[in-house]
Amino acid sequence: MLSVTEAFDCIISRTAQFSSRGFGKYPTKLAQLVVSAQPITADRDLPPFDRVAMDGIAIRFASYEGGRRQFRLDGMQAAGAPPIDLSDDEHAIEVMTGAVLPNGTDTVIRYEDLKIAGGVAVLTPATTALELGQNIHRRGSDRLAGDLLIAPGDPMHPPQWAVAATVGCLEITAASMPHICVIGTGDELVDLGEVPLPHQIRASNIYAIAAALRGHGFANISLHLVKDDPEELARLLATKLENCAACVLTGAVSAGKFDHVPATLKRLGVSEVFHKISQRPGKPMWFGETQKCLIFGLPGNPVSSLICCYRYVIPSLRSLSSKPGETSSRYAELTESIAFASGEHMTLFAPVKVSYGRDAKVRATPIRNVGSGDLGALLGSDGFVECPAGKTEYLPGETVSLYLWGH
């Protein structure tokens, strides 16, 4: 069996070589999580003018430096209005946050440092020494016209969309989100709206996987349920392998008599890359490829299925439209020990509850469960931790990689 690291590297290397990526136009008004395929530059200086950063008054600093501590108000500079002119050094102009700095002024004094009465603003005795240019957001201090703001390959999160709107991009060219097919297998499964017989259960894995994928920006998803029938599965896959960038199957990948997925995929010409990973849960995971499609065969147990989705599927699919990155940049400190009899041979994934302390530490408390079929145990969890192979016990205070069900 491959180790977790070997399996992940194997998947990412295949994904990096995958060439079925396309591009589309995405309107800024319908901003969504995509990956930019174009450079976005500043169309003018940012900010485009000397911008008032505090409500108060604007003065010419030389008058304060010359000893003046009170100023007759000479008008109001509102945000969005053209700049007005300061008449002389004895006057000041009231200014609002976000407004252009009035002509002839170079320093802004906060309202909190003033007393205003009868059209005259007086610095309070408690006001500390002023500085030339204070409370002004200078033109071009963020970026200059022509500066690169967003590079190809950058994900379009809310700040990036805000920047795109700021520089007037009506739409951007971005890597198209791949079409992903999610297939649940098993005679025991019935779909939503159906009443299961005593020996059946409602399908849940495909909806959990779809929710995880959509939460990472993948909206083009189709969901299917098939029985433990190799011919029915083959008919569905024959179409999906041609039209989808990725197929994610859950169930029927182990070694049972009804685990038809590996053999059916092989019959359809899918190249098996690996089968089984040295991990718990999720050991039976299968991965293969065609020239057009990546195929992930996840175990049918709900905990295994969801963990494999977050650990392998999502990072791989994100690299279809972006640059492959680290699988986890989050870490947590265990609050309780985790014992694992086979730890020296396998990596352990354990559901956890996360807490955040005033000491800035992230702590993970293991959720007790009765195995990879214990879907209910996940309700109290925030994600899972990865405990590397080579040990049989992970002690309180040890740092481990953390994966959250959210971002």
Steps between C-alpha positions, in 0.01 A plus 500: 500500500604857440549736791275804530775727368579267210132473405448874513813574296390241248160665460640852474758396241221359281287808554787731405531324166125505437415721204120516485491845652307775322423864559188709529378853565372575849309827565609701802132552588469122545825459691584141589800295602700453179867527410612794290660422165586861422714771657301781657682831535418832660334732249601801714679572823346345812368699666447728197519820709623618839222351710377623838537217753315657798198724552619841617655812350771549239757775552827625354765364740712815474229695685507254792879502494484879524302476825136508386268282711157616381357512151190652349312244297500567128257240366439127489679239284270200460596164358432487128515876450770682298773662713428847633766764572631617837476881503792574735706375795251628757231268369434125494260282305287232659569166335334161500673162485548394140486853362766647275742724690404866440738711294750693712483263798747234603402380848179366658405543868242262647174631645603328826791748530282808448228713652278665242266787579379803306671386181842483668702183568739513797758234584432356845772540765545123510579477130849369442737650246378478143705353217515621143278282281328317783168322433548514123508192277741622233435452130676191366614386844330161451581436134602704197327501162617196303599295806406130487225436752382148416718249314387203290452205733379712793170382653221758491395535862291799619802738527604416142149565369498831687824596327362393163199724555722787618697499175185471288513136385151411378608138467812293528636205310535209738570130493173317454386293792511133398188290455506246782286188521429355845369143505371304797485122471314232692176299507451620856463865395178685424484863396340793679123486510493121498410302810775247572408143580629361830815371325568823307639847576466838334791615285708764677857480369429658162337801666784542749756482219302745286477743793874476556573564132258793474655650811827518309351664192404197289145563386479280190410172670266216404382240753406137430408182686553154351434151628765233551471412132818515289304553178297791639819655636683446171222670300510807723878521510539459124330838455650674801859405418461680168324812626641565849837622621465286810284217629472443874350165596415395852464137598579163338879552488615243756541124459145374552306294245282801413785753479480536123652847455868411438418221250238710321739792461770270368254355244424855382869569434577701812863472609532411865765715669464351847260305720521526880685748718669428831252700705203462728223567420493493120746220429314362189514827302554455125636750247530480122491706182414517134625760254194712581399417854634448853320231697487478880354188659422584862394249766130477576519560873398863554794608719752340262331650197497856632855489635635368169308772317666776705843340513535405132213597271460869579874589490531313172203669333610841623830446324314448171433872491772633729849424616539185714559601858544355841231259609467672835637824634318456829629328810352428839618381838335186634321537833464125555699196403410286201602136522519290184621141514614495137648848512852399399370379164216738417406867510203574721231755419290596802191729514553787745331794667705817463543777758697824487677635806606848605856378465436479122527122504264280304401190694339182377301265721436153354136402446427155631342276238440135432660486156483635149128429477418731792358791304338645812841554661586755232216726616709617794818541299655796320732291284770239546868471583770295329720298734803374304598136487781377721343532845238312697397794718469873443527692825337820626704800387617342174448705183321338207363613164141625513234488229175689554164413345479864399790689341 
